[in-house]
Structure formats: structure tokens, C-alpha cells
Amino acid sequence: MIRYLVTLARNKVIEESRRRMKYQKHNVNRERPLGDADTSETRSRQRQETPSQFAMARERWLRLMSDQSDRNRRIVELRMKGATYVEIGEQLGIHERTARHVIEHLQGAAVTP
């Protein structure tokens, strides 16, 4: 009886470990120690832009902003300074959702060429 229970338990452990290795959600091979975790500093160092990439991005940003109204430029300026959507809404006399919508619209426009 004990041999049967030991074999049963061993098979269940093997079956569960195979199941966890099969899918990404539970794959233990994806786990890394906290010391190996990427910090925002290492990620930013890994994707440093070349001067030409920076110049092209700046040109695209200026072109994108030149098509915007003064209100939208002010929303972006405040958001880049760290203001929340509620603060932007209060300062400009608009609803916070309007400010959020403008930023989301510009982010979508910035991604598509």
C-alpha cells in the first residue's frame, strides 16, 4: 500500500511539473532572481538612440505638435511637466477626460507613421 501511494504521489508531481513547463503562465524557466531583474536604468541604456534617430524623432514630434491647437499643446506641456489629468482639467477649465483623450489621441498618432 505504501509503495502504491509513493508511486502515485511521484507521478502526480511529475505530471504537474510537466504541465507547468508546457505553458508560459507557469513556466518556472522564466523565473529569475530579483538581482537579475531589469531596472529602468539598464533598459534605458540598452535602447539608447543614435543622433539620427533622435533628430528624426524630434522632427516628427515637432510636426505632430504643429498640427495641434493651443489648448492641446498646453495639455501636452502640462502633462510632460507631471500634472495629473485632474490638475490639467482644473487649470484649463476642461474635463479631465478631455485631457486624457487628447493625450491618448496624440500617443496613437505618434505610434503610427
Summary of the structure (lengths in Angstrom):
residues: 113
radius of gyration: 25.7
end to end distance: 69.0
largest distance: 81.1
contacts: 224
relative contact order: 0.06
helix: 75%
strand: 0%
